């Protein structure tokens, strides 16, 4: 029996993406294993060469903090490597310790999940009732998008809206007789830009049918009193605002958190959210380290850590202006995007950066629209101001050189075009 046209096209698209992925691995900027015996923070070793790491999301540099390390070791000594039981039955006492501290950080009830993705999977199918309309920002994180099929199965109409298009949200909320949800990120992980927080709160005040679910995984820790994140630091709580956070970035551990003003809603997620019932627990080491990290966030030390990162953020923005490097946004966040263009040129720039001693993240289709590839980089407390200047200078010179067609990597070994690949994935 011959394959259907859609199956053949999907196979061809898969082959195209596999070739692109293999090439990225060969060039050294995708799916790499670092070769370090000990993590050094600002540098990593790739293929025998030490390069400065501008792809890390441990913004406050807490991932290897000795207090977190010792707390993790102590937890293993007391409870072993794992406590294999659903939290719906029994859980380690450190869960209570962590929840208590997170509630102090956010000023609200919380529920803790294994990852940010599992937090979304636990919360959204519970809080979004069957048939309610869901609007998703076009740049919302993939972990949010991955839950949309579950909501559609429950009868929700899911619509993607243009990035930060609050006018479209207002129009939908104005005509609604039932609840409308708007799903956003606090800090968007690709461009490093942000949701317009105060305008969002104004929308909530103006439209009683509107609810907002906000993923502030990239805003947690480095921003706000007690590290409460980008959104809560600027606007505080609203009764129809649900927040989620990730502990695997600035916080320095692992896990996901959902927070809201309603104790009843948080309890409903805790006892009925799918992964909260059938999912595995956080390992003892992660719980111990998370409690230690929360203690740092609740201490006077946090302000100093945040100030160090803030200095680096401001230096990226000011030095980029000085050398003429076009950043996609200059929001006060620790991540940036520089658009390069076609995948061929983007790959050349990222590979050149690696050769010159800097690891940055390349982003090409399908992570970004066709022809809109670019370089995403982050800055952490590990990076010095001189390292930042050297990396930005290298990036700008590589961008200018490759945009003129010099030394561009030959990607014509890939059969077909990105457009063909996209059509293949979607089917006829």
ZAVOBA-425428 format. One line per field, with one value per residue (C-alpha): x, y, z; residue number from 1; residue in one letter. Coordinates in Angstrom, 1 decimal. Last residue first. Example, Ala and Ser with C-alpha at 12.3 -4.5 7.8 and 13.67 -1.06 7.14 Angstrom:
<sites>
c1	c(13.7 / 12.3)
c2	c(-1.1 / -4.5)
c3	c(7.1 / 7.8)
i	c(2 / 1)
aa	c(S / A)
</sites>
This chain:
<sites>
c1	c(-2.1 / -0.3 / 0.8 / 4.3 / 4.8 / 3.8 / 6.4 / 9.1 / 8.3 / 8.6 / 11.9 / 13.2 / 14.1 / 17.2 / 19.8 / 23.3 / 22.5 / 23.6 / 26.9 / 28.2 / 28.6 / 32.2 / 31.4 / 27.9 / 27.5 / 25.3 / 28.1 / 30.5 / 28.0 / 26.6 / 30.1 / 31.2 / 28.1 / 28.4 / 32.1 / 31.6 / 28.7 / 30.8 / 33.8 / 31.6 / 29.8 / 33.1 / 34.4 / 31.3 / 31.7 / 29.4 / 28.5 / 25.7 / 23.9 / 23.4 / 21.3 / 21.7 / 19.4 / 20.8 / 18.7 / 16.4 / 13.6 / 13.6 / 11.0 / 9.3 / 11.0 / 11.4 / 10.5 / 12.6 / 15.9 / 17.2 / 20.9 / 21.7 / 25.1 / 28.4 / 31.3 / 35.0 / 35.7 / 34.9 / 31.6 / 30.7 / 31.6 / 29.2 / 26.4 / 27.0 / 27.2 / 24.0 / 22.2 / 23.4 / 22.2 / 19.0 / 17.9 / 17.7 / 20.0 / 17.7 / 19.4 / 17.5 / 18.0 / 17.8 / 18.4 / 15.4 / 15.2 / 13.5 / 15.8 / 14.1 / 15.0 / 18.6 / 20.3 / 24.1 / 25.3 / 28.5 / 27.4 / 23.8 / 24.8 / 27.1 / 24.1 / 21.7 / 24.2 / 25.5 / 22.0 / 21.5 / 24.9 / 24.1 / 20.7 / 22.4 / 24.6 / 21.6 / 19.5 / 22.2 / 22.4 / 18.6 / 18.5 / 20.8 / 18.1 / 16.5 / 13.3 / 14.9 / 17.8 / 15.4 / 13.6 / 16.9 / 17.5 / 14.0 / 14.6 / 17.9 / 16.1 / 13.2 / 15.6 / 17.7 / 14.6 / 13.4 / 10.2 / 7.3 / 6.1 / 2.9 / -0.4 / -2.3 / -0.7 / -0.1 / -3.8 / -4.9 / -7.7 / -6.3 / -3.8 / -5.6 / -8.8 / -6.8 / -5.3 / -8.8 / -10.2 / -7.3 / -8.1 / -5.4 / -3.5 / -0.2 / 1.0 / 4.5 / 6.8 / 9.9 / 13.7 / 16.6 / 18.5 / 15.7 / 16.8 / 16.0 / 14.6 / 12.1 / 9.5 / 6.5 / 2.8 / 0.4 / -3.4 / -5.0 / -8.7 / -8.5 / -5.7 / -2.3 / 0.6 / 1.2 / 4.9 / 6.5 / 3.7 / 4.5 / 8.3 / 8.8 / 8.2 / 11.9 / 11.3 / 10.7 / 10.9 / 13.0 / 15.9 / 13.8 / 11.0 / 10.8 / 11.8 / 9.1 / 6.5 / 3.7 / 0.5 / -3.1 / -5.4 / -9.2 / -11.7 / -15.5 / -15.4 / -13.8 / -12.6 / -10.6 / -9.0 / -8.1 / -6.5 / -4.4 / -3.2 / -2.3 / -0.3 / 1.7 / 2.5 / 3.8 / 7.6 / 10.4 / 13.3 / 12.9 / 12.8 / 11.8 / 9.0 / 8.9 / 5.5 / 4.2 / 0.6 / -2.6 / -5.8 / -9.0 / -12.5 / -15.4 / -18.9 / -21.1 / -18.2 / -18.5 / -16.3 / -13.8 / -13.1 / -12.6 / -10.4 / -8.2 / -7.8 / -6.9 / -4.4 / -2.3 / 0.8 / 1.9 / -0.8 / -3.7 / -3.9 / -7.4 / -8.5 / -12.3 / -12.8 / -14.8 / -12.9 / -10.9 / -9.9 / -8.6 / -6.5 / -5.2 / -4.1 / -1.8 / 1.3 / 0.9 / 1.7 / 4.9 / 5.7 / 6.0 / 3.6 / 4.8 / 1.5 / -0.4 / -3.1 / -6.8 / -9.0 / -12.8 / -14.8 / -16.6 / -15.5 / -14.2 / -10.6 / -9.5 / -9.0 / -7.7 / -5.3 / -3.8 / -2.3 / -1.0 / 0.4 / 2.2 / 3.4 / 5.0 / 6.6 / 8.1 / 7.4 / 4.5 / 4.1 / 0.7 / 0.6 / -1.5 / -0.7 / 1.8 / 4.3 / 7.4 / 5.6 / 3.6 / 6.8 / 8.3 / 5.3 / 5.1 / 8.8 / 8.5 / 5.3 / 7.0 / 10.0 / 7.8 / 8.1 / 4.9 / 2.2 / -0.9 / -1.7 / 2.0 / 2.4 / 5.0 / 8.6 / 10.7 / 13.9 / 17.7 / 17.5 / 15.5 / 17.9 / 21.2 / 19.6 / 18.1 / 21.5 / 23.2 / 20.5 / 20.9 / 24.7 / 24.4 / 21.8 / 24.1 / 27.1 / 25.5 / 25.8 / 22.4 / 22.2 / 23.9 / 21.2 / 20.3 / 20.5 / 19.2 / 22.5 / 23.1 / 25.9 / 28.6 / 32.1 / 34.0 / 36.7 / 37.7 / 38.1 / 34.9 / 32.9 / 34.1 / 31.9 / 32.5 / 30.9 / 29.7 / 32.7 / 30.9 / 33.3 / 34.4 / 33.7 / 33.0 / 29.7 / 27.4 / 26.0 / 22.5 / 22.9 / 25.7 / 28.6 / 28.5 / 27.9 / 25.0 / 23.5 / 24.0 / 22.3 / 19.3 / 19.0 / 19.2 / 16.5 / 14.3 / 14.4 / 13.9 / 10.8 / 9.5 / 9.9 / 8.2 / 5.3 / 5.0 / 4.9 / 2.2 / 0.1 / 0.3 / -0.8 / 1.8 / 1.4 / 0.0)
c2	c(19.2 / 18.4 / 20.8 / 19.3 / 19.0 / 22.6 / 23.8 / 21.7 / 22.9 / 26.5 / 25.8 / 24.6 / 21.3 / 19.3 / 20.4 / 20.3 / 23.9 / 24.9 / 26.4 / 28.4 / 32.1 / 33.3 / 36.7 / 37.4 / 41.0 / 40.0 / 37.7 / 40.5 / 42.8 / 40.1 / 38.7 / 42.2 / 42.8 / 39.5 / 39.9 / 43.4 / 42.1 / 39.2 / 41.3 / 43.9 / 41.2 / 39.6 / 42.9 / 43.5 / 40.1 / 37.2 / 35.0 / 37.3 / 36.2 / 37.5 / 35.8 / 35.5 / 34.9 / 35.2 / 35.4 / 33.8 / 35.9 / 34.3 / 31.8 / 32.7 / 31.8 / 28.4 / 26.7 / 28.3 / 29.6 / 30.6 / 30.4 / 30.5 / 32.0 / 30.4 / 32.8 / 31.9 / 33.3 / 29.9 / 29.9 / 33.4 / 32.3 / 29.3 / 31.6 / 34.0 / 31.3 / 29.6 / 32.9 / 33.5 / 30.2 / 30.4 / 33.6 / 36.8 / 38.1 / 39.4 / 40.1 / 38.8 / 39.7 / 38.2 / 39.5 / 41.8 / 45.6 / 45.9 / 47.0 / 45.1 / 43.5 / 44.6 / 46.4 / 46.5 / 50.1 / 50.0 / 52.5 / 51.4 / 47.9 / 49.2 / 50.9 / 47.9 / 45.3 / 47.5 / 48.1 / 44.3 / 43.9 / 46.5 / 44.9 / 41.5 / 43.0 / 44.9 / 41.7 / 39.9 / 42.9 / 43.0 / 39.3 / 39.5 / 41.0 / 37.6 / 36.1 / 35.2 / 33.6 / 31.5 / 30.5 / 29.2 / 27.1 / 25.6 / 24.9 / 23.1 / 20.8 / 20.1 / 19.5 / 17.0 / 15.2 / 14.6 / 16.5 / 14.1 / 11.9 / 12.7 / 10.8 / 13.2 / 16.6 / 15.7 / 15.6 / 18.6 / 17.4 / 17.8 / 20.6 / 22.4 / 22.5 / 23.6 / 26.5 / 27.6 / 27.4 / 29.4 / 32.2 / 34.8 / 32.8 / 31.0 / 28.1 / 26.9 / 24.8 / 22.7 / 22.8 / 24.5 / 27.8 / 30.3 / 32.3 / 29.4 / 26.0 / 27.3 / 28.2 / 30.4 / 30.5 / 33.4 / 33.5 / 37.0 / 37.5 / 38.8 / 41.1 / 41.0 / 43.4 / 45.5 / 46.1 / 43.6 / 41.1 / 41.1 / 40.9 / 38.3 / 37.8 / 37.8 / 38.7 / 42.3 / 42.3 / 41.0 / 38.6 / 35.8 / 35.1 / 37.0 / 34.1 / 31.7 / 34.5 / 32.4 / 34.5 / 33.3 / 36.3 / 36.3 / 38.5 / 38.4 / 41.5 / 43.7 / 47.1 / 46.2 / 43.2 / 45.5 / 48.0 / 45.2 / 44.3 / 48.0 / 48.0 / 44.9 / 45.5 / 41.9 / 41.8 / 41.7 / 39.2 / 38.4 / 34.6 / 33.9 / 36.4 / 38.0 / 38.0 / 35.4 / 35.4 / 33.5 / 35.5 / 33.7 / 34.8 / 33.9 / 34.1 / 36.8 / 38.0 / 41.0 / 43.3 / 40.5 / 39.7 / 43.4 / 43.9 / 41.0 / 42.3 / 45.7 / 44.0 / 42.9 / 42.0 / 39.6 / 38.9 / 36.6 / 32.8 / 31.5 / 28.5 / 27.8 / 25.6 / 22.4 / 20.1 / 18.6 / 22.2 / 22.7 / 19.5 / 20.6 / 23.9 / 22.4 / 22.4 / 26.1 / 26.9 / 24.9 / 26.4 / 29.8 / 32.5 / 34.5 / 34.5 / 35.4 / 32.9 / 33.7 / 31.1 / 31.0 / 29.0 / 25.9 / 23.6 / 25.5 / 26.9 / 26.6 / 22.8 / 22.2 / 25.1 / 24.2 / 20.7 / 20.9 / 24.4 / 23.2 / 20.2 / 22.5 / 24.5 / 21.4 / 18.9 / 20.9 / 23.1 / 24.7 / 28.2 / 30.4 / 34.1 / 36.8 / 35.8 / 35.3 / 34.4 / 31.8 / 30.5 / 30.1 / 28.1 / 26.0 / 25.1 / 24.0 / 22.0 / 20.2 / 19.7 / 17.4 / 14.7 / 13.7 / 11.1 / 10.1 / 12.9 / 13.7 / 10.6 / 8.3 / 7.4 / 9.3 / 9.7 / 9.9 / 9.2 / 10.9 / 12.1 / 11.9 / 13.1 / 16.1 / 17.0 / 16.8 / 19.1 / 21.6 / 21.6 / 22.3 / 25.1 / 26.7 / 26.3 / 28.3 / 26.2 / 27.0 / 30.4 / 32.5 / 35.2 / 34.7 / 30.9 / 31.1 / 30.2 / 30.8 / 33.5 / 31.0 / 32.1 / 29.4 / 26.9 / 24.7 / 20.9 / 20.2 / 22.4 / 23.6 / 25.9 / 29.4 / 31.9 / 29.5 / 27.2 / 23.8 / 21.0 / 18.1 / 20.3 / 18.6 / 20.3 / 18.1 / 19.9 / 19.6 / 22.7 / 25.2 / 23.0 / 23.2 / 19.5 / 19.8 / 22.5 / 20.3 / 17.4 / 19.6 / 20.9 / 17.4 / 16.2 / 19.1 / 18.2 / 14.5 / 15.4 / 17.6 / 14.7 / 12.3 / 14.8 / 15.1 / 11.4 / 11.1 / 13.9 / 12.3 / 8.9 / 6.1 / 3.4 / 0.0)
c3	c(2.4 / 5.6 / 8.3 / 8.8 / 5.1 / 4.4 / 7.0 / 5.4 / 2.0 / 3.2 / 4.9 / 1.5 / 0.0 / 0.3 / 2.8 / 1.3 / 0.3 / 3.8 / 2.7 / 5.7 / 4.8 / 4.8 / 3.5 / 2.2 / 3.2 / 6.1 / 7.2 / 8.0 / 9.6 / 11.9 / 12.8 / 13.7 / 15.8 / 17.6 / 18.3 / 19.8 / 21.9 / 23.2 / 24.1 / 25.8 / 27.9 / 28.8 / 30.0 / 32.1 / 33.8 / 33.3 / 36.3 / 37.4 / 34.3 / 30.7 / 28.0 / 24.3 / 21.4 / 17.9 / 14.8 / 12.3 / 10.7 / 7.2 / 8.1 / 11.4 / 14.7 / 16.5 / 13.1 / 11.7 / 13.2 / 16.6 / 17.4 / 21.1 / 22.2 / 23.1 / 22.8 / 22.1 / 18.6 / 17.0 / 18.9 / 17.6 / 14.1 / 14.4 / 15.6 / 12.7 / 10.0 / 11.3 / 11.2 / 7.6 / 6.3 / 8.4 / 6.7 / 8.7 / 11.4 / 14.2 / 17.4 / 20.4 / 24.1 / 27.6 / 31.1 / 31.2 / 31.4 / 28.0 / 25.2 / 22.4 / 19.1 / 19.7 / 16.8 / 17.6 / 16.8 / 18.9 / 21.5 / 21.5 / 22.2 / 25.0 / 26.7 / 26.5 / 27.5 / 30.3 / 31.7 / 31.9 / 33.6 / 36.3 / 36.8 / 37.5 / 40.3 / 41.7 / 41.8 / 43.9 / 46.2 / 46.7 / 47.4 / 50.5 / 52.6 / 53.0 / 51.6 / 48.3 / 50.1 / 52.2 / 49.0 / 47.6 / 50.6 / 50.4 / 46.7 / 47.5 / 49.9 / 47.5 / 44.6 / 46.6 / 47.9 / 44.3 / 43.2 / 43.1 / 40.2 / 38.4 / 38.7 / 41.0 / 40.6 / 37.0 / 36.4 / 38.4 / 40.8 / 44.3 / 43.9 / 41.2 / 43.2 / 46.3 / 44.3 / 43.2 / 46.7 / 48.2 / 45.7 / 45.4 / 42.9 / 42.5 / 40.3 / 40.8 / 38.7 / 39.6 / 39.4 / 41.2 / 40.7 / 41.3 / 38.2 / 35.9 / 36.9 / 39.5 / 36.9 / 37.7 / 37.2 / 37.9 / 37.8 / 37.6 / 38.1 / 41.7 / 40.8 / 42.5 / 42.4 / 39.3 / 38.8 / 41.1 / 40.5 / 36.8 / 36.8 / 39.5 / 43.2 / 43.9 / 47.6 / 46.4 / 42.6 / 39.8 / 39.7 / 41.2 / 38.8 / 35.4 / 33.1 / 34.6 / 34.6 / 32.9 / 33.1 / 33.1 / 32.7 / 33.2 / 31.4 / 32.0 / 34.3 / 31.5 / 32.5 / 35.6 / 33.8 / 30.9 / 33.2 / 34.7 / 31.2 / 30.5 / 33.7 / 32.7 / 29.1 / 28.6 / 28.3 / 25.8 / 26.0 / 22.3 / 22.7 / 26.3 / 26.7 / 30.1 / 31.8 / 29.4 / 28.2 / 28.2 / 28.0 / 29.1 / 28.2 / 30.6 / 29.3 / 27.8 / 25.6 / 23.2 / 25.3 / 26.2 / 22.5 / 21.6 / 24.7 / 23.7 / 20.2 / 21.6 / 23.9 / 21.0 / 22.9 / 20.1 / 17.7 / 18.9 / 18.8 / 19.3 / 21.3 / 21.4 / 24.4 / 24.1 / 26.6 / 23.7 / 22.9 / 26.4 / 26.2 / 22.7 / 24.2 / 26.9 / 24.6 / 23.8 / 27.4 / 27.5 / 24.0 / 25.6 / 24.4 / 21.4 / 19.5 / 22.7 / 23.5 / 23.6 / 25.3 / 25.1 / 27.7 / 26.4 / 29.2 / 32.2 / 32.2 / 35.9 / 35.9 / 32.4 / 32.9 / 36.3 / 36.1 / 32.6 / 33.2 / 36.4 / 34.4 / 31.9 / 34.7 / 36.1 / 39.0 / 40.4 / 43.5 / 44.5 / 45.9 / 48.1 / 47.9 / 49.1 / 46.4 / 48.5 / 51.7 / 49.8 / 48.3 / 51.8 / 53.2 / 50.0 / 50.4 / 54.0 / 53.3 / 50.4 / 52.7 / 54.8 / 52.2 / 50.4 / 50.8 / 48.8 / 46.3 / 46.4 / 44.3 / 45.9 / 45.1 / 47.6 / 45.7 / 46.1 / 49.8 / 52.5 / 55.2 / 53.4 / 50.1 / 51.9 / 53.4 / 50.0 / 48.5 / 51.4 / 50.9 / 47.2 / 47.8 / 50.4 / 48.2 / 45.3 / 42.1 / 40.6 / 42.4 / 39.6 / 39.7 / 36.1 / 35.9 / 32.3 / 30.6 / 26.9 / 27.1 / 28.2 / 27.6 / 25.7 / 26.7 / 23.8 / 23.8 / 21.8 / 24.1 / 27.5 / 29.5 / 30.9 / 33.2 / 35.9 / 36.4 / 36.5 / 37.3 / 35.1 / 32.1 / 28.7 / 27.9 / 25.9 / 22.8 / 21.5 / 19.3 / 18.8 / 17.6 / 13.9 / 13.7 / 16.1 / 14.0 / 10.9 / 12.6 / 13.5 / 9.9 / 8.5 / 11.0 / 10.1 / 6.4 / 7.1 / 9.1 / 6.3 / 3.8 / 6.1 / 6.5 / 2.8 / 2.4 / 5.1 / 3.6 / 0.1 / 1.5 / 1.5 / -1.0 / 0.0)
i	c(428 / 427 / 426 / 425 / 424 / 423 / 422 / 421 / 420 / 419 / 418 / 417 / 416 / 415 / 414 / 413 / 412 / 411 / 410 / 409 / 408 / 407 / 406 / 405 / 404 / 403 / 402 / 401 / 400 / 399 / 398 / 397 / 396 / 395 / 394 / 393 / 392 / 391 / 390 / 389 / 388 / 387 / 386 / 385 / 384 / 383 / 382 / 381 / 380 / 379 / 378 / 377 / 376 / 375 / 374 / 373 / 372 / 371 / 370 / 369 / 368 / 367 / 366 / 365 / 364 / 363 / 362 / 361 / 360 / 359 / 358 / 357 / 356 / 355 / 354 / 353 / 352 / 351 / 350 / 349 / 348 / 347 / 346 / 345 / 344 / 343 / 342 / 341 / 340 / 339 / 338 / 337 / 336 / 335 / 334 / 333 / 332 / 331 / 330 / 329 / 328 / 327 / 326 / 325 / 324 / 323 / 322 / 321 / 320 / 319 / 318 / 317 / 316 / 315 / 314 / 313 / 312 / 311 / 310 / 309 / 308 / 307 / 306 / 305 / 304 / 303 / 302 / 301 / 300 / 299 / 298 / 297 / 296 / 295 / 294 / 293 / 292 / 291 / 290 / 289 / 288 / 287 / 286 / 285 / 284 / 283 / 282 / 281 / 280 / 279 / 278 / 277 / 276 / 275 / 274 / 273 / 272 / 271 / 270 / 269 / 268 / 267 / 266 / 265 / 264 / 263 / 262 / 261 / 260 / 259 / 258 / 257 / 256 / 255 / 254 / 253 / 252 / 251 / 250 / 249 / 248 / 247 / 246 / 245 / 244 / 243 / 242 / 241 / 240 / 239 / 238 / 237 / 236 / 235 / 234 / 233 / 232 / 231 / 230 / 229 / 228 / 227 / 226 / 225 / 224 / 223 / 222 / 221 / 220 / 219 / 218 / 217 / 216 / 215 / 214 / 213 / 212 / 211 / 210 / 209 / 208 / 207 / 206 / 205 / 204 / 203 / 202 / 201 / 200 / 199 / 198 / 197 / 196 / 195 / 194 / 193 / 192 / 191 / 190 / 189 / 188 / 187 / 186 / 185 / 184 / 183 / 182 / 181 / 180 / 179 / 178 / 177 / 176 / 175 / 174 / 173 / 172 / 171 / 170 / 169 / 168 / 167 / 166 / 165 / 164 / 163 / 162 / 161 / 160 / 159 / 158 / 157 / 156 / 155 / 154 / 153 / 152 / 151 / 150 / 149 / 148 / 147 / 146 / 145 / 144 / 143 / 142 / 141 / 140 / 139 / 138 / 137 / 136 / 135 / 134 / 133 / 132 / 131 / 130 / 129 / 128 / 127 / 126 / 125 / 124 / 123 / 122 / 121 / 120 / 119 / 118 / 117 / 116 / 115 / 114 / 113 / 112 / 111 / 110 / 109 / 108 / 107 / 106 / 105 / 104 / 103 / 102 / 101 / 100 / 99 / 98 / 97 / 96 / 95 / 94 / 93 / 92 / 91 / 90 / 89 / 88 / 87 / 86 / 85 / 84 / 83 / 82 / 81 / 80 / 79 / 78 / 77 / 76 / 75 / 74 / 73 / 72 / 71 / 70 / 69 / 68 / 67 / 66 / 65 / 64 / 63 / 62 / 61 / 60 / 59 / 58 / 57 / 56 / 55 / 54 / 53 / 52 / 51 / 50 / 49 / 48 / 47 / 46 / 45 / 44 / 43 / 42 / 41 / 40 / 39 / 38 / 37 / 36 / 35 / 34 / 33 / 32 / 31 / 30 / 29 / 28 / 27 / 26 / 25 / 24 / 23 / 22 / 21 / 20 / 19 / 18 / 17 / 16 / 15 / 14 / 13 / 12 / 11 / 10 / 9 / 8 / 7 / 6 / 5 / 4 / 3 / 2 / 1)
aa	c(X / X / X / X / X / X / X / X / X / X / X / X / X / X / X / X / X / X / X / X / X / X / X / X / X / X / X / X / X / X / X / X / X / X / X / X / X / X / X / X / X / X / X / X / X / X / X / X / X / X / X / X / X / X / X / X / X / X / X / X / X / X / X / X / X / X / X / X / X / X / X / X / X / X / X / X / X / X / X / X / X / X / X / X / X / X / X / X / X / X / X / X / X / X / X / X / X / X / X / X / X / X / X / X / X / X / X / X / X / X / X / X / X / X / X / X / X / X / X / X / X / X / X / X / X / X / X / X / X / X / X / X / X / X / X / X / X / X / X / X / X / X / X / X / X / X / X / X / X / X / X / X / X / X / X / X / X / X / X / X / X / X / X / X / X / X / X / X / X / X / X / X / X / X / X / X / X / X / X / X / X / X / X / X / X / X / X / X / X / X / X / X / X / X / X / X / X / X / X / X / X / X / X / X / X / X / X / X / X / X / X / X / X / X / X / X / X / X / X / X / X / X / X / X / X / X / X / X / X / X / X / X / X / X / X / X / X / X / X / X / X / X / X / X / X / X / X / X / X / X / X / X / X / X / X / X / X / X / X / X / X / X / X / X / X / X / X / X / X / X / X / X / X / X / X / X / X / X / X / X / X / X / X / X / X / X / X / X / X / X / X / X / X / X / X / X / X / X / X / X / X / X / X / X / X / X / X / X / X / X / X / X / X / X / X / X / X / X / X / X / X / X / X / X / X / X / X / X / X / X / X / X / X / X / X / X / X / X / X / X / X / X / X / X / X / X / X / X / X / X / X / X / X / X / X / X / X / X / X / X / X / X / X / X / X / X / X / X / X / X / X / X / X / X / X / X / X / X / X / X / X / X / X / X / X / X / X / X / X / X / X / X / X / X / X / X / X / X / X / X / X / X / X / X / X / X / X / X / X / X / X / X / X / X / X / X / X / X / X / X / X / X / X / X / X / X / X / X)
</sites>
